[in-house]
């Protein structure tokens, strides 16, 4: 049975990988102190990836993924390996489990590949209760800072949890969304359109996260809609430090907000905080190079019902058409369905990625860079095509 669990952009994803019978499932059960995965001596017991949400103290919320063996066999086995590789790509942290058979050239090569990719990882040498590692294994453990555990008895599990927390803390040293742009008592105005695409009865995650960070910094937040923006500004006794708007209202908002008040978008803030802002900012240059028949990929990190004024499926293609005056070939992908081969595309336009973890974002940026495909995001494209990019990018540089 497939156990799927959506994760938010704030939940670290930890992939447990390795060959069959390395003890991956037993390790997950021991870490979480629950019978999450079926354990058996039969190779290939774990088929589809099994997800488990867990509160890893003090690191915070994580999702563990128990994956199929990387040495699986046959046609179905190859599909399981592909599924495991998909999890690896989006993982923030990898636990590479080495089983009873210990190290061989293939296993060490896999660990070396992960090391060279720069993705955070921990080699976990299982069955510490059953055998003593030879000199070769000890040397590799030291080289790649591995840890010995027994998923059966619990030996080394506390140390492993501590190591995971340290890795996650290192990963979370990324810039805040807005904290470094504001001071206590600053007034920040958020413009949040309530239209057909807005979720009923709640706000979307980027808006909620920005509000929380403003409050955490003892600043003052005012939330309004585009049609009420002028009245909201007039009601203030002093000018706001910053106005942040949903990208789809950016043109109207920049026309209303006085020139001496800075304006940016939620999408820009998330591009700076979670993505490589330089890579995205340079990516929009590809728009001027688009020709008739150029292929563009529009990627959304989450799945949702498409409306008649959907930002990714409807508005951005229309903005591009009006701006470039070209007949473009546009494809769409959602969720985890990001293609491995991007070589046919001239440009990737990505959403803000509020539902993607940092590991998956970095993987997508790396894919584009390695395949020499320009990538930018919704907010940059919308601001460019509406003629206000220079103004909304200014507060962030």
C-alpha positions as CSV (number, residue, x, y, z in Angstrom):
1,X,0.0,0.0,0.0
2,X,1.2,3.5,-0.8
3,X,1.4,5.9,2.1
4,X,1.6,9.4,0.7
5,X,1.8,12.5,2.8
6,X,1.9,16.1,1.5
7,X,4.6,18.2,3.1
8,X,4.7,22.0,3.5
9,X,7.6,24.2,2.6
10,X,8.4,24.5,6.3
11,X,8.7,20.7,6.9
12,X,12.2,19.2,6.4
13,X,12.2,16.1,4.2
14,X,14.5,13.2,5.3
15,X,15.0,10.4,2.8
16,X,16.1,7.0,4.2
17,X,17.9,5.2,1.3
18,X,20.2,2.2,0.8
19,X,20.1,-1.3,-0.6
20,X,17.5,-3.9,0.2
21,X,17.7,-5.4,3.6
22,X,20.0,-2.7,4.9
23,X,17.5,-2.1,7.7
24,X,15.9,1.1,6.5
25,X,12.4,0.3,7.6
26,X,13.6,-1.0,11.0
27,X,15.6,2.2,11.4
28,X,12.5,4.4,10.7
29,X,10.5,2.4,13.2
30,X,13.2,2.9,15.8
31,X,13.7,6.6,15.2
32,X,9.9,7.3,15.4
33,X,9.3,4.6,18.1
34,X,6.3,3.4,16.0
35,X,5.6,0.6,13.6
36,X,5.5,2.7,10.5
37,X,7.1,0.4,8.0
38,X,6.7,-3.4,7.5
39,X,9.8,-5.2,8.5
40,X,10.9,-8.5,6.9
41,X,14.0,-10.4,6.0
42,X,12.6,-10.8,2.5
43,X,14.4,-8.4,0.1
44,X,12.1,-5.8,-1.4
45,X,9.5,-5.6,1.3
46,X,9.3,-1.8,1.0
47,X,7.9,-1.0,-2.5
48,X,6.4,2.5,-2.7
49,X,7.9,5.2,-0.5
50,X,6.4,5.3,2.9
51,X,6.0,8.8,4.5
52,X,5.9,9.5,8.2
53,X,5.5,13.0,9.7
54,X,7.4,13.4,12.9
55,X,8.4,16.1,15.4
56,X,12.2,15.9,15.7
57,X,13.1,17.8,18.8
58,X,14.6,20.4,18.7
59,X,14.8,20.6,14.9
60,X,11.0,20.7,14.5
61,X,8.6,19.1,12.0
62,X,10.1,16.6,9.5
63,X,8.8,14.0,7.1
64,X,10.7,10.8,6.8
65,X,10.5,8.7,3.6
66,X,11.3,5.0,3.7
67,X,12.3,4.1,0.2
68,X,12.7,0.9,-1.8
69,X,16.2,-0.6,-2.2
70,X,18.5,1.0,-4.7
71,X,19.6,-2.4,-5.8
72,X,16.0,-3.6,-6.6
73,X,15.7,-5.9,-9.6
74,X,13.5,-6.5,-12.6
75,X,11.1,-4.1,-14.5
76,X,9.1,-3.4,-11.4
77,X,12.2,-3.0,-9.3
78,X,13.6,-0.4,-11.8
79,X,10.3,1.6,-11.3
80,X,10.8,1.4,-7.5
81,X,14.3,2.7,-7.9
82,X,13.1,5.6,-10.0
83,X,10.5,6.4,-7.3
84,X,13.2,6.3,-4.7
85,X,15.4,8.6,-6.8
86,X,12.5,11.1,-7.0
87,X,12.4,11.2,-3.2
88,X,16.2,11.7,-3.0
89,X,16.0,14.7,-5.3
90,X,13.5,16.5,-3.1
91,X,15.1,15.5,0.2
92,X,16.6,18.1,2.4
93,X,18.6,15.4,4.2
94,X,19.6,11.9,3.3
95,X,20.3,9.0,5.6
96,X,22.2,6.4,3.6
97,X,21.9,3.1,5.4
98,X,24.6,0.5,5.0
99,X,23.5,-3.0,5.9
100,X,25.1,-6.2,7.1
101,X,26.9,-6.7,3.9
102,X,28.9,-3.6,4.7
103,X,30.7,-1.6,2.0
104,X,31.5,-2.5,-1.5
105,X,32.7,-0.4,-4.4
106,X,29.1,0.3,-5.5
107,X,27.9,1.5,-2.1
108,X,30.9,3.7,-1.5
109,X,30.4,5.2,-5.0
110,X,26.8,6.0,-4.2
111,X,27.9,7.8,-0.9
112,X,30.6,9.6,-2.8
113,X,28.1,10.8,-5.4
114,X,25.8,12.2,-2.7
115,X,28.8,13.9,-1.1
116,X,29.8,15.6,-4.4
117,X,26.2,16.8,-5.0
118,X,26.5,18.9,-1.9
119,X,23.2,17.7,-0.5
120,X,23.3,17.2,3.3
121,X,23.6,13.5,4.2
122,X,24.6,11.1,7.0
123,X,26.0,7.6,6.2
124,X,24.3,5.3,8.7
125,X,26.2,2.0,9.3
126,X,23.5,-0.4,10.7
127,X,23.8,-3.6,12.6
128,X,26.3,-2.3,15.2
129,X,25.1,-5.1,17.4
130,X,26.1,-7.8,14.9
131,X,29.5,-7.1,13.5
132,X,32.7,-5.1,13.9
133,X,33.6,-2.9,10.9
134,X,36.8,-3.7,9.1
135,X,39.5,-1.1,8.4
136,X,38.1,-0.2,5.0
137,X,34.6,0.5,6.5
138,X,36.2,2.5,9.4
139,X,38.1,4.6,6.9
140,X,35.0,5.3,4.9
141,X,33.0,6.1,8.0
142,X,35.7,8.6,9.1
143,X,36.0,10.1,5.6
144,X,32.3,10.8,5.2
145,X,31.5,11.3,8.9
146,X,29.4,8.2,9.2
147,X,27.7,6.9,12.4
148,X,27.2,3.4,13.7
149,X,23.8,2.3,14.9
150,X,21.7,-0.7,15.6
151,X,18.2,-0.2,14.4
152,X,17.3,-3.4,16.3
153,X,18.6,-2.5,19.8
154,X,18.6,1.3,19.5
155,X,22.3,1.7,19.9
156,X,23.5,5.0,18.4
157,X,19.9,6.2,17.6
158,X,20.1,9.1,20.1
159,X,23.4,10.3,18.5
160,X,21.8,9.9,15.0
161,X,18.9,12.1,16.0
162,X,21.3,14.7,17.4
163,X,23.3,14.6,14.2
164,X,20.1,15.1,12.1
165,X,19.1,18.1,14.2
166,X,22.5,19.6,13.7
167,X,22.2,19.1,9.9
168,X,18.7,20.6,9.8
169,X,19.9,23.6,11.9
170,X,22.7,24.2,9.4
171,X,20.2,24.0,6.5
172,X,17.9,26.5,8.1
173,X,20.4,29.3,8.2
174,X,18.8,30.7,5.0
175,X,17.7,34.4,4.9
176,X,14.4,35.2,6.5
177,X,11.5,36.3,4.3
178,X,11.3,39.9,5.5
179,X,13.0,40.2,8.9
180,X,16.1,41.9,7.6
181,X,14.1,44.5,5.7
182,X,12.1,46.0,8.6
183,X,12.5,47.4,12.0
184,X,10.2,47.3,15.1
185,X,7.2,49.6,14.8
186,X,7.5,49.8,11.0
187,X,4.1,49.7,9.2
188,X,3.9,47.1,6.6
189,X,0.8,47.0,4.3
190,X,-0.1,43.7,2.7
191,X,-2.4,43.7,-0.4
192,X,-4.1,40.4,-0.7
193,X,-6.8,40.0,-3.4
194,X,-9.8,37.9,-2.6
195,X,-10.8,36.5,-5.9
196,X,-11.9,33.1,-7.5
197,X,-8.4,31.7,-6.8
198,X,-8.4,32.6,-3.1
199,X,-9.1,29.7,-0.8
200,X,-12.4,30.0,1.0
201,X,-12.2,31.0,4.7
202,X,-8.4,31.2,4.9
203,X,-5.3,32.9,3.5
204,X,-2.6,31.3,1.4
205,X,0.7,30.2,3.1
206,X,3.0,33.0,1.8
207,X,0.6,35.6,3.3
208,X,0.4,33.8,6.6
209,X,4.2,33.4,6.8
210,X,4.9,37.0,6.1
211,X,2.3,38.2,8.6
212,X,3.9,36.0,11.3
213,X,7.4,37.2,10.6
214,X,6.3,40.8,10.7
215,X,4.6,40.3,14.1
216,X,7.7,38.4,15.3
217,X,9.7,41.5,14.6
218,X,7.4,43.8,16.5
219,X,6.3,45.6,13.4
220,X,2.8,46.6,12.5
221,X,0.9,44.8,9.7
222,X,-2.1,46.2,7.8
223,X,-3.9,43.7,5.5
224,X,-6.2,45.1,2.8
225,X,-7.5,44.4,-0.7
226,X,-6.5,46.3,-3.9
227,X,-9.8,48.2,-4.1
228,X,-9.4,49.3,-0.4
229,X,-5.7,50.1,-0.7
230,X,-6.1,53.9,-1.3
231,X,-8.4,54.2,1.7
232,X,-6.1,52.1,3.9
233,X,-3.1,54.3,3.0
234,X,-5.1,57.5,3.7
235,X,-6.1,56.3,7.1
236,X,-2.5,55.9,8.2
237,X,-0.9,58.7,10.2
238,X,2.5,57.9,8.7
239,X,3.6,56.3,5.5
240,X,4.2,52.6,5.5
241,X,7.8,51.3,5.5
242,X,6.8,48.8,2.7
243,X,3.8,47.6,0.7
244,X,3.8,44.0,-0.3
245,X,1.3,42.8,-2.9
246,X,0.1,39.7,-4.6
247,X,1.8,39.7,-8.0
248,X,-1.4,39.7,-9.9
249,X,-2.4,43.1,-8.5
250,X,1.1,44.6,-8.8
251,X,0.3,47.0,-11.6
252,X,-2.7,48.5,-9.8
253,X,-0.9,48.7,-6.5
254,X,2.2,50.5,-7.9
255,X,-0.1,53.0,-9.5
256,X,-1.7,53.7,-6.1
257,X,1.3,53.7,-3.8
258,X,3.3,57.0,-3.7
259,X,6.7,56.8,-5.4
260,X,8.5,57.5,-2.0
261,X,7.0,54.3,-0.5
262,X,8.7,51.0,-1.4
263,X,6.7,48.2,-3.0
264,X,7.5,44.5,-3.6
265,X,5.6,41.3,-4.0
266,X,5.2,38.1,-2.0
267,X,6.7,36.2,-4.9
268,X,9.8,38.4,-4.9
269,X,10.2,37.9,-1.1
270,X,10.0,34.1,-1.4
271,X,12.4,34.1,-4.4
272,X,14.9,35.9,-2.3
273,X,14.4,33.7,0.8
274,X,14.0,30.2,-0.7
275,X,15.5,30.3,-4.2
276,X,18.7,31.6,-5.8
277,X,17.5,35.2,-6.4
278,X,20.4,36.0,-8.7
279,X,19.6,33.0,-10.9
280,X,15.9,33.9,-11.1
281,X,16.6,37.6,-11.6
282,X,18.9,36.8,-14.5
283,X,16.5,34.2,-15.9
284,X,14.0,36.8,-17.1
285,X,16.5,37.9,-19.7
286,X,15.5,34.8,-21.7
287,X,12.0,36.3,-22.2
288,X,13.4,38.8,-24.7
289,X,15.0,36.0,-26.6
290,X,11.8,34.0,-27.1
291,X,10.7,33.4,-30.7
292,X,7.7,31.8,-32.4
293,X,7.6,28.2,-31.3
294,X,9.9,28.7,-28.3
295,X,9.1,26.2,-25.5
296,X,8.2,27.4,-22.1
297,X,7.6,25.3,-19.0
298,X,5.3,26.7,-16.3
299,X,5.8,24.8,-13.1
300,X,3.6,24.9,-9.9
301,X,4.8,23.3,-6.7
302,X,1.3,22.4,-5.6
303,X,-1.8,20.9,-7.1
304,X,-5.1,22.9,-7.1
305,X,-8.3,23.3,-9.0
306,X,-7.7,25.4,-12.1
307,X,-10.0,28.5,-12.4
308,X,-10.9,30.7,-15.3
309,X,-8.4,33.3,-14.1
310,X,-5.7,30.9,-12.8
311,X,-2.4,32.7,-12.4
312,X,-0.2,30.0,-13.9
313,X,-2.5,28.4,-16.5
314,X,-4.2,31.5,-17.8
315,X,-2.8,34.9,-16.7
316,X,0.9,34.3,-17.2
317,X,0.6,32.8,-20.7
318,X,-1.6,35.8,-21.6
319,X,1.0,38.2,-20.2
320,X,3.8,36.5,-22.1
321,X,1.8,36.5,-25.4
322,X,1.0,40.2,-25.0
323,X,4.6,41.1,-24.0
324,X,6.5,39.0,-26.5
325,X,4.0,39.1,-29.4
326,X,5.1,35.5,-30.1
327,X,3.3,32.3,-30.5
328,X,4.9,30.2,-27.7
329,X,4.6,26.5,-27.0
330,X,3.8,26.3,-23.3
331,X,3.7,23.2,-21.1
332,X,2.5,22.9,-17.5
333,X,3.5,20.7,-14.6
334,X,2.3,20.6,-11.0
335,X,3.5,19.1,-7.7
336,X,6.4,16.7,-7.9
337,X,6.1,16.2,-11.7
338,X,9.1,18.3,-12.6
339,X,10.8,16.7,-15.7
340,X,14.3,15.4,-15.5
341,X,15.1,16.4,-19.1
342,X,14.6,20.2,-19.6
343,X,16.8,20.4,-22.7
344,X,13.8,21.1,-25.0
345,X,12.8,24.2,-23.0
346,X,14.0,27.8,-23.6
347,X,12.6,29.0,-20.3
348,X,11.2,27.6,-17.0
349,X,8.8,29.9,-15.1
350,X,8.2,28.6,-11.5
351,X,5.8,29.5,-8.8
352,X,7.0,30.8,-5.5
353,X,7.5,27.3,-4.2
354,X,5.8,27.9,-0.8
355,X,4.8,24.2,-0.7
356,X,8.2,23.0,-1.7
357,X,11.0,22.2,0.7
358,X,14.4,23.7,0.2
359,X,15.9,20.4,-1.0
360,X,13.5,20.2,-3.9
361,X,14.0,23.8,-4.8
362,X,17.7,23.5,-4.9
363,X,17.4,20.4,-7.0
364,X,15.2,22.2,-9.6
365,X,17.6,25.1,-9.7
366,X,20.6,22.7,-10.2
367,X,18.8,20.9,-13.0
368,X,18.2,24.2,-14.9
369,X,21.8,25.3,-14.3
370,X,23.3,22.0,-15.4
371,X,21.1,21.8,-18.5
372,X,21.7,25.5,-19.3
373,X,18.0,26.4,-19.2
374,X,17.0,29.8,-17.9
375,X,14.6,29.8,-14.9
376,X,12.6,32.7,-13.4
377,X,9.4,32.9,-11.3
378,X,5.8,34.1,-11.5
379,X,6.4,37.4,-9.7
380,X,9.3,38.4,-11.8
381,X,7.5,37.6,-15.0
382,X,4.4,39.4,-14.0
383,X,6.2,42.5,-12.8
384,X,8.3,42.5,-16.0
385,X,5.4,42.2,-18.4
386,X,3.5,44.8,-16.4
387,X,6.4,47.3,-16.7
388,X,7.1,47.6,-12.9
389,X,10.0,45.2,-12.3
390,X,12.5,47.9,-11.5
391,X,10.3,49.3,-8.8
392,X,9.4,46.0,-7.0
393,X,12.9,44.6,-7.2
394,X,14.5,47.7,-5.7
395,X,13.7,47.0,-2.0
396,X,15.4,43.6,-2.2
397,X,18.8,44.7,-3.7
